[in-house]
Amino acid sequence: MPLPVYFAPLEGITDALFRRFHHERFPGITKYFIPFVSPTQNLRFTSRELAAIAPEANAGVPAVPQVLCKDAEQFLWAARELAQMGYGEVNLNLGCPSGTVTAKGKGAGMLADFCHLERFLDEIFSRTPLPVSVKTRIGVTSPAEFERLLELYTRYPICELTVHPRTRVQFYKGQPHREVFARALEQTALPLVYNGDLFLPEDCFALERSFPGTRAMMLGRGLLANPALARTLAGGPALAHAELRAFHDALLSAYTERYPGHVAVGRMRELARHFSCCLEGAHKPLKALRKAATLAAYEEAAARLFDTCALRENPGFTPDVS
């Protein structure tokens, strides 16, 4: 049996509309992680966050909310709210490498203060109303930091530990330190999920062969570029040009109904940047698409992209194209 596939939370991209449309068209995803919500000191979610986690917005989608905060009481409040909404799991974000996040001591920034992280985990696991999964980096500046972090994580009943084997300072550059993940599989009984640079079917199959004890794999950019990747991994049909275009067009229609034109265009430009990785000779049409400032200009550039570019033989995310 192939490993379960999780869809990583990608802020500003994998929103409720995207999750619903993807789930309807491309089977094979076991969990969709909702991009993080960050409760305030006043113990509130913003209207935008409420729209993302609303049960009706995620009806029929196996969605898991993610929380980003450094205060245990705020996390526990959020977990209680999510439990009342009917969610069965909450994910703690200890992996976001963004400078605006880590400067506040959140996300991967929490890994820099071991004592605070220990107190935080003590508090939330002593009182959480929901199973807690964790998504983490392997350290701030050095992979060697993960040995101590893993020892800490192993003390708690983390329902799943998703490891992105890069440090915070690496962001998404350089090679993942897969040897760190391999050692983690040997050193802990926690269920481990692998995340990082799974772009093509062969990447995923190689992961399964190399790390047979892995619980699941989490994909982000690979699924954005090729939305049918999980289906293909499960033995289903490969991505077709027509369904990629139909998915694009359905999202564009939904976004233009919900948002002002410039907002819809901004969201679609980011998606099309990834979709173009699956198309031959997409460089010139993509350049025009990136410059599109109006809905009409975007629609014209997108039509040219799909009309003139055939599907690649092995479609998937390629950093040099995106």
Order of alpha helices (4+ residues) and beta strands (2+ residues): beta-alpha-beta-alpha-beta-alpha-beta-alpha-alpha-beta-alpha-beta-alpha-beta-alpha-beta-alpha-alpha-alpha-alpha-alpha-alpha
